[in-house]
Amino acid sequence: MLQVSKRIPQGQGLASVLLKRAATVELDWDVRQKSRFDATDSQGRQLGIFLPRGTVVRGGDVLVAEDGSFVKVVAAPQPVLVITPCSEHGSPFDLVRAAYHLGNRHVPIELKPDHLKIEPDHVLADMLRAMHLIVNEAAQPFEPESGAYGDGGGAAHGHGHSHTHHEHTHEDHHGHVHGPGCGHDHGHSH
């Protein structure tokens, strides 16, 4: 087994010819957020990855093996929920609201200008649909935000405040409340 203990974020500083020749390893988000794991690269080599605790590997990063060879990381397609605004009943601002509510639940989320991505969760999918968003299942690479406190990407953060969670109700642009006990059908399906 070839040991890997160094990561070069996005291959910074490496010549493009070296990156083109590098072996690749395709990893999903669940594996890439671990600092110790085994993998097999595109050349069939068994890799033992031992990175500093809290390290998150991103698609495009380059791993350096103990023999000096490079292995480029590819974010593997995986099951995700793709969230887009409903053009009939909502607006692109609904994505901002959705990101806010998902963030309150500490859900890993990938933010794009025209959509959001999260890992599959039927409860969250139902919540998002109730907010007039379109939620579709897909198999795509997943690169969630790393967080406001650095490149931790899911690592514990060490600042001193508590996180509390409250039930929220949601008021739409017509002035009525959506949430538990709303009492009416919204008349559309996604």
Backbone as CSV, one residue per row, in Angstrom:
resi,resn,N_x,N_y,N_z,CA_x,CA_y,CA_z,C_x,C_y,C_z
1,MET,0.847,-1.185,0.000,0.000,0.000,0.000,0.886,1.239,0.000
2,LEU,0.551,2.177,-0.858,1.290,3.422,-0.997,0.700,4.450,-0.028
3,GLN,1.549,5.009,0.815,1.067,5.965,1.803,1.028,7.375,1.233
4,VAL,-0.047,8.101,1.573,-0.230,9.492,1.166,-0.447,10.308,2.430
5,SER,0.373,11.363,2.608,0.209,12.179,3.812,0.271,13.672,3.518
6,LYS,0.189,14.039,2.237,0.225,15.459,1.886,-0.849,15.747,0.843
7,ARG,-1.460,16.922,0.985,-2.491,17.395,0.048,-2.101,18.777,-0.440
8,ILE,-2.196,18.978,-1.757,-1.960,20.297,-2.342,-3.320,20.803,-2.807
9,PRO,-3.896,21.796,-2.095,-5.218,22.290,-2.472,-5.261,22.744,-3.932
10,GLN,-6.159,22.137,-4.710,-6.380,22.464,-6.110,-5.106,22.372,-6.957
11,GLY,-4.101,21.645,-6.463,-2.859,21.472,-7.218,-2.088,22.766,-7.406
12,GLN,-2.296,23.722,-6.498,-1.660,25.039,-6.619,-0.146,24.907,-6.751
13,GLY,0.406,25.609,-7.734,1.849,25.636,-7.930,2.392,24.505,-8.782
14,LEU,1.567,23.531,-9.131,2.032,22.415,-9.951,1.851,22.740,-11.434
15,ALA,2.802,22.333,-12.228,2.709,22.546,-13.674,1.556,21.714,-14.235
16,SER,0.857,22.260,-15.204,-0.301,21.564,-15.788,0.088,20.223,-16.395
17,VAL,1.299,20.113,-16.923,1.732,18.837,-17.501,1.815,17.750,-16.423
18,LEU,2.204,18.120,-15.210,2.246,17.151,-14.106,0.841,16.699,-13.728
19,LEU,-0.092,17.638,-13.739,-1.479,17.300,-13.395,-2.106,16.395,-14.452
20,LYS,-1.759,16.619,-15.719,-2.301,15.784,-16.799,-1.799,14.354,-16.703
21,ARG,-0.577,14.178,-16.238,0.017,12.836,-16.116,-0.383,12.118,-14.829
22,ALA,-0.900,12.849,-13.874,-1.192,12.282,-12.550,-2.302,11.239,-12.619
23,ALA,-2.172,10.240,-11.776,-3.267,9.281,-11.584,-4.428,10.048,-10.967
24,THR,-5.608,9.480,-11.010,-6.771,10.103,-10.373,-7.372,9.131,-9.375
25,VAL,-8.118,9.682,-8.451,-8.900,8.876,-7.514,-10.248,9.565,-7.362
26,GLU,-11.312,8.804,-7.566,-12.668,9.346,-7.507,-13.259,9.011,-6.142
27,LEU,-13.640,10.060,-5.405,-14.120,9.896,-4.031,-15.394,10.698,-3.813
28,ASP,-16.351,10.116,-3.085,-17.562,10.869,-2.760,-17.319,11.733,-1.524
29,TRP,-18.290,12.575,-1.196,-18.150,13.515,-0.086,-17.949,12.808,1.246
30,ASP,-18.626,11.704,1.456,-18.501,10.989,2.725,-17.046,10.605,2.988
31,VAL,-16.340,10.165,1.968,-14.926,9.784,2.119,-14.042,11.023,2.187
32,ARG,-14.299,12.022,1.338,-13.424,13.194,1.265,-13.410,14.024,2.538
33,GLN,-14.399,13.864,3.409,-14.380,14.643,4.652,-13.659,13.900,5.778
34,LYS,-13.095,12.740,5.468,-12.311,11.988,6.449,-10.832,12.263,6.212
35,SER,-10.040,12.222,7.252,-8.609,12.464,7.092,-7.810,11.171,6.963
36,ARG,-8.460,10.029,7.227,-7.794,8.739,7.089,-8.729,7.767,6.380
37,PHE,-8.263,7.253,5.227,-9.074,6.308,4.463,-8.197,5.589,3.443
38,ASP,-8.694,4.497,2.919,-8.031,3.748,1.857,-8.762,3.991,0.550
39,ALA,-8.016,3.948,-0.546,-8.621,4.152,-1.869,-7.748,3.465,-2.911
40,THR,-8.299,3.311,-4.106,-7.555,2.757,-5.235,-7.552,3.813,-6.334
41,ASP,-6.365,4.149,-6.849,-6.299,5.182,-7.882,-6.509,4.594,-9.275
42,SER,-6.491,5.453,-10.288,-6.772,5.035,-11.669,-5.692,4.111,-12.242
43,GLN,-4.568,4.009,-11.572,-3.505,3.093,-12.002,-3.582,1.763,-11.257
44,GLY,-4.615,1.610,-10.427,-4.792,0.367,-9.682,-3.970,0.275,-8.413
45,ARG,-3.324,1.355,-8.023,-2.504,1.340,-6.801,-3.385,1.510,-5.569
46,GLN,-3.107,0.726,-4.536,-3.798,0.864,-3.261,-3.160,2.017,-2.493
47,LEU,-3.986,2.957,-2.066,-3.505,4.123,-1.339,-4.004,4.094,0.092
48,GLY,-3.124,4.417,1.007,-3.494,4.626,2.402,-3.332,6.104,2.685
49,ILE,-4.439,6.820,2.841,-4.388,8.269,3.027,-4.392,8.574,4.519
50,PHE,-3.367,9.320,4.962,-3.200,9.715,6.356,-2.908,11.208,6.386
51,LEU,-3.947,12.024,6.384,-3.803,13.476,6.386,-4.021,14.020,7.794
52,PRO,-3.585,15.235,8.055,-3.818,15.813,9.392,-5.308,15.810,9.731
53,ARG,-5.622,15.518,10.985,-7.020,15.487,11.424,-7.718,16.790,11.066
54,GLY,-8.970,16.667,10.611,-9.749,17.837,10.238,-9.571,18.246,8.780
55,THR,-8.644,17.601,8.068,-8.437,17.924,6.656,-9.622,17.434,5.836
56,VAL,-10.081,18.266,4.934,-11.146,17.913,4.006,-10.540,17.927,2.614
57,VAL,-10.762,16.869,1.869,-10.240,16.758,0.506,-11.331,17.206,-0.458
58,ARG,-10.992,18.091,-1.373,-11.926,18.626,-2.364,-11.591,18.098,-3.743
59,GLY,-12.610,18.026,-4.599,-12.363,17.703,-5.993,-11.389,18.720,-6.565
60,GLY,-10.341,18.258,-7.252,-9.312,19.135,-7.792,-8.063,19.193,-6.933
61,ASP,-8.156,18.755,-5.672,-6.965,18.690,-4.832,-6.029,17.619,-5.383
62,VAL,-4.756,17.745,-5.049,-3.765,16.762,-5.474,-3.137,16.157,-4.227
63,LEU,-3.122,14.834,-4.174,-2.487,14.112,-3.081,-1.077,13.740,-3.516
64,VAL,-0.129,13.796,-2.578,1.252,13.452,-2.866,1.574,12.153,-2.137
65,ALA,1.941,11.128,-2.901,2.270,9.823,-2.329,3.714,9.822,-1.837
66,GLU,4.039,8.839,-0.999,5.372,8.758,-0.408,6.472,8.572,-1.453
67,ASP,6.138,8.074,-2.641,7.138,7.917,-3.710,7.271,9.178,-4.563
68,GLY,6.554,10.261,-4.188,6.623,11.521,-4.915,5.615,11.643,-6.043
69,SER,4.834,10.616,-6.295,3.842,10.685,-7.368,2.622,11.478,-6.905
70,PHE,1.896,12.008,-7.911,0.714,12.813,-7.647,-0.548,12.026,-7.987
71,VAL,-1.595,12.264,-7.186,-2.898,11.663,-7.436,-3.928,12.790,-7.347
72,LYS,-4.583,13.074,-8.495,-5.584,14.146,-8.530,-6.929,13.596,-8.062
73,VAL,-7.575,14.320,-7.168,-8.860,13.910,-6.607,-10.002,14.400,-7.500
74,VAL,-10.911,13.493,-7.811,-12.108,13.809,-8.570,-13.297,13.598,-7.637
75,ALA,-14.170,14.599,-7.539,-15.383,14.456,-6.727,-16.335,13.515,-7.465
76,ALA,-16.605,12.367,-6.871,-17.448,11.351,-7.504,-18.913,11.755,-7.486
77,PRO,-19.634,11.430,-8.559,-21.087,11.633,-8.510,-21.685,10.781,-7.388
78,GLN,-22.660,11.328,-6.709,-23.331,10.636,-5.615,-24.772,11.114,-5.548
79,PRO,-25.622,10.410,-4.831,-27.010,10.878,-4.719,-27.073,12.226,-4.000
80,VAL,-27.768,13.173,-4.604,-27.979,14.497,-4.018,-29.399,14.957,-4.330
81,LEU,-29.830,15.958,-3.605,-31.073,16.652,-3.926,-30.688,17.998,-4.517
82,VAL,-31.193,18.293,-5.710,-30.941,19.563,-6.376,-32.183,20.422,-6.178
83,ILE,-31.984,21.598,-5.599,-33.090,22.475,-5.208,-33.063,23.716,-6.092
84,THR,-34.176,23.984,-6.764,-34.292,25.148,-7.638,-35.575,25.900,-7.302
85,PRO,-35.627,27.187,-7.637,-36.861,27.936,-7.369,-37.970,27.529,-8.331
86,CYS,-39.187,27.643,-7.877,-40.358,27.358,-8.706,-40.712,28.633,-9.470
87,SER,-40.606,28.590,-10.794,-40.878,29.791,-11.594,-42.350,30.190,-11.539
88,GLU,-43.226,29.240,-11.224,-44.667,29.517,-11.193,-45.119,30.112,-9.856
89,HIS,-44.522,29.674,-8.742,-45.003,30.076,-7.412,-43.957,30.765,-6.546
90,GLY,-42.783,31.036,-7.078,-41.741,31.600,-6.232,-40.802,32.499,-7.002
91,SER,-39.613,32.684,-6.422,-38.589,33.526,-7.034,-37.217,32.980,-6.663
92,PRO,-36.159,33.448,-7.341,-34.817,33.002,-6.973,-34.465,33.307,-5.513
93,PHE,-35.100,34.312,-4.908,-34.845,34.630,-3.496,-35.205,33.449,-2.590
94,ASP,-36.109,32.588,-3.051,-36.485,31.422,-2.260,-35.273,30.534,-1.959
95,LEU,-34.257,30.559,-2.829,-33.034,29.794,-2.562,-32.299,30.352,-1.350
96,VAL,-32.308,31.661,-1.191,-31.672,32.285,-0.032,-32.389,31.843,1.239
97,ARG,-33.719,31.868,1.206,-34.497,31.410,2.370,-34.194,29.954,2.679
98,ALA,-34.131,29.125,1.649,-33.854,27.704,1.848,-32.470,27.513,2.462
99,ALA,-31.471,28.236,1.954,-30.108,28.125,2.500,-30.091,28.530,3.973
100,TYR,-30.846,29.561,4.312,-30.941,29.993,5.709,-31.500,28.878,6.592
101,HIS,-32.601,28.290,6.170,-33.234,27.259,6.992,-32.405,25.973,7.045
102,LEU,-31.746,25.619,5.965,-30.862,24.455,5.979,-29.656,24.729,6.868
103,GLY,-29.129,25.944,6.815,-28.000,26.313,7.670,-28.352,26.238,9.140
104,ASN,-29.589,26.614,9.491,-30.035,26.506,10.884,-30.031,25.062,11.360
105,ARG,-30.107,24.141,10.433,-30.107,22.711,10.764,-28.721,22.092,10.586
106,HIS,-27.718,22.930,10.315,-26.326,22.493,10.134,-26.197,21.420,9.054
107,VAL,-26.948,21.588,7.978,-26.922,20.650,6.863,-25.805,21.055,5.912
108,PRO,-24.919,20.121,5.548,-23.924,20.449,4.513,-24.655,20.831,3.229
109,ILE,-24.274,21.955,2.632,-24.990,22.475,1.476,-24.011,23.048,0.455
110,GLU,-24.247,22.728,-0.794,-23.484,23.318,-1.892,-24.314,24.455,-2.459
111,LEU,-23.712,25.633,-2.512,-24.405,26.836,-2.968,-23.983,27.184,-4.389
112,LYS,-24.951,27.353,-5.252,-24.728,27.803,-6.631,-25.680,28.960,-6.891
113,PRO,-25.393,29.813,-7.865,-26.275,30.957,-8.125,-27.708,30.568,-8.471
114,ASP,-27.895,29.410,-9.117,-29.242,29.041,-9.568,-29.807,27.793,-8.906
115,HIS,-29.053,27.186,-7.979,-29.558,26.005,-7.286,-28.731,25.724,-6.029
116,LEU,-29.274,24.863,-5.195,-28.591,24.359,-4.002,-28.513,22.853,-4.132
117,LYS,-27.550,22.247,-3.441,-27.477,20.789,-3.379,-27.277,20.371,-1.933
118,ILE,-28.004,19.313,-1.536,-27.819,18.700,-0.228,-27.839,17.191,-0.404
119,GLU,-27.413,16.489,0.622,-27.517,15.036,0.594,-28.980,14.645,0.767
120,PRO,-29.384,13.493,0.245,-30.795,13.089,0.321,-31.326,13.033,1.753
121,ASP,-32.496,13.622,1.943,-33.187,13.603,3.231,-34.651,13.913,2.932
122,HIS,-35.525,12.925,3.108,-36.926,13.114,2.723,-37.641,14.164,3.574
123,VAL,-37.257,14.326,4.827,-37.891,15.336,5.685,-37.537,16.738,5.182
124,LEU,-36.251,16.954,4.874,-35.841,18.252,4.350,-36.439,18.506,2.970
125,ALA,-36.535,17.449,2.154,-37.147,17.601,0.822,-38.591,18.069,0.963
126,ASP,-39.329,17.492,1.897,-40.720,17.908,2.119,-40.790,19.358,2.601
127,MET,-39.889,19.743,3.496,-39.855,21.117,3.990,-39.610,22.086,2.823
128,LEU,-38.654,21.745,1.960,-38.313,22.616,0.834,-39.457,22.714,-0.168
129,ARG,-40.128,21.604,-0.410,-41.284,21.636,-1.320,-42.397,22.507,-0.742
130,ALA,-42.581,22.472,0.575,-43.589,23.312,1.225,-43.227,24.797,1.106
131,MET,-41.952,25.080,0.851,-41.490,26.460,0.660,-41.546,26.859,-0.820
132,HIS,-42.268,26.071,-1.623,-42.437,26.344,-3.058,-41.153,26.168,-3.857
133,LEU,-40.285,25.264,-3.428,-39.069,24.974,-4.174,-39.215,23.641,-4.894
134,ILE,-38.503,23.486,-5.969,-38.498,22.231,-6.718,-37.304,21.422,-6.234
135,VAL,-37.544,20.171,-5.866,-36.502,19.299,-5.336,-36.434,18.056,-6.222
136,ASN,-35.277,17.842,-6.836,-35.077,16.682,-7.706,-33.895,15.861,-7.229
137,GLU,-34.044,14.546,-7.314,-32.931,13.652,-7.006,-32.018,13.580,-8.219
138,ALA,-30.698,13.502,-7.964,-29.724,13.402,-9.042,-28.482,12.689,-8.522
139,ALA,-27.616,12.297,-9.430,-26.297,11.760,-9.089,-25.276,12.745,-9.648
140,GLN,-24.685,13.538,-8.754,-23.741,14.577,-9.148,-22.650,14.695,-8.090
141,PRO,-21.494,15.273,-8.462,-20.480,15.562,-7.442,-21.062,16.525,-6.409
142,PHE,-20.618,16.396,-5.153,-21.121,17.227,-4.065,-19.943,17.920,-3.393
143,GLU,-19.942,19.247,-3.412,-18.890,20.060,-2.803,-19.523,21.095,-1.873
144,PRO,-19.924,20.692,-0.666,-20.573,21.647,0.236,-19.621,22.738,0.713
145,GLU,-20.203,23.829,1.169,-19.434,24.939,1.720,-18.563,24.435,2.867
146,SER,-17.394,25.072,3.029,-16.486,24.630,4.081,-16.756,25.294,5.413
147,GLY,-17.565,26.314,5.453,-17.872,26.956,6.726,-17.158,28.288,6.859
148,ALA,-17.657,29.104,7.752,-17.161,30.467,7.913,-15.861,30.554,8.699
149,TYR,-15.428,29.476,9.313,-14.254,29.541,10.184,-13.031,28.895,9.571
150,GLY,-12.982,28.772,8.249,-11.789,28.253,7.607,-12.097,27.073,6.726
151,ASP,-11.050,26.330,6.415,-11.141,25.210,5.484,-11.531,23.924,6.196
152,GLY,-12.240,24.044,7.317,-12.597,22.866,8.088,-13.573,21.950,7.399
153,GLY,-14.486,22.482,6.602,-15.423,21.677,5.831,-16.075,20.561,6.603
154,GLY,-16.654,20.871,7.730,-17.320,19.836,8.500,-16.581,19.520,9.784
155,ALA,-15.362,20.046,9.948,-14.635,19.816,11.195,-15.281,20.653,12.294
156,ALA,-15.140,20.209,13.517,-15.715,20.939,14.640,-15.081,22.319,14.732
157,HIS,-15.870,23.311,15.075,-15.337,24.651,15.247,-15.297,24.980,16.728
158,GLY,-14.319,25.799,17.111,-14.078,25.995,18.521,-14.413,27.371,19.046
159,HIS,-15.511,27.936,18.663,-15.890,29.217,19.233,-16.981,28.991,20.274
160,GLY,-17.118,29.921,21.203,-17.952,29.671,22.360,-19.349,30.239,22.304
161,HIS,-20.235,29.630,21.580,-21.645,29.991,21.679,-22.472,28.739,21.458
162,SER,-23.694,28.815,21.928,-24.543,27.640,21.790,-25.405,27.769,20.552
163,HIS,-25.822,26.640,20.045,-26.715,26.601,18.895,-28.062,26.087,19.371
164,THR,-29.104,26.866,19.148,-30.435,26.410,19.507,-31.277,26.347,18.259
165,HIS,-32.247,25.497,18.272,-33.109,25.308,17.120,-34.553,25.558,17.534
166,HIS,-35.270,26.308,16.725,-36.653,26.644,17.000,-37.512,26.239,15.824
167,GLU,-38.793,25.993,16.087,-39.731,25.783,14.986,-39.904,27.112,14.273
168,HIS,-39.967,27.071,12.983,-40.160,28.285,12.202,-41.450,28.174,11.410
169,THR,-42.084,29.284,11.220,-43.177,29.353,10.266,-42.697,30.230,9.134
170,HIS,-43.302,30.074,7.988,-42.813,30.765,6.809,-43.948,31.555,6.175
171,GLU,-43.705,32.852,6.022,-44.714,33.709,5.422,-44.361,33.931,3.962
172,ASP,-45.315,33.656,3.065,-45.005,33.859,1.647,-45.373,35.266,1.216
173,HIS,-45.214,35.540,-0.068,-45.437,36.884,-0.574,-46.903,37.302,-0.574
174,HIS,-47.822,36.392,-0.261,-49.234,36.750,-0.175,-49.634,37.092,1.260
175,GLY,-48.685,37.003,2.210,-48.957,37.412,3.572,-49.527,36.335,4.465
176,HIS,-49.649,35.094,3.993,-50.148,34.070,4.902,-49.019,33.127,5.286
177,VAL,-49.221,32.449,6.392,-48.174,31.638,6.990,-48.192,30.223,6.422
178,HIS,-47.001,29.716,6.102,-46.818,28.320,5.715,-46.050,27.648,6.835
179,GLY,-46.477,26.517,7.227,-45.786,25.794,8.286,-46.751,24.821,8.916
180,PRO,-46.389,24.307,10.089,-47.289,23.370,10.756,-48.659,24.005,10.977
181,GLY,-49.702,23.293,10.616,-51.055,23.783,10.817,-51.495,24.837,9.812
182,CYS,-50.848,24.907,8.684,-51.168,25.901,7.669,-52.647,25.795,7.255
183,GLY,-53.123,24.560,7.124,-54.546,24.344,6.911,-55.034,24.455,5.484
184,HIS,-54.180,24.615,4.508,-54.676,24.622,3.144,-53.680,23.966,2.206
185,ASP,-54.190,23.503,1.109,-53.349,22.873,0.081,-52.800,23.974,-0.816
186,HIS,-51.561,23.852,-1.198,-50.940,24.869,-2.025,-51.210,24.671,-3.505
187,GLY,-51.843,23.578,-3.875,-52.346,23.401,-5.215,-51.319,23.158,-6.303
188,HIS,-50.108,22.750,-5.948,-49.155,22.405,-6.990,-48.270,21.274,-6.487
189,SER,-47.681,20.578,-7.423,-46.765,19.495,-7.027,-45.446,19.689,-7.753
190,HIS,-44.419,19.201,-7.120,-43.082,19.269,-7.733,-42.493,17.893,-7.676
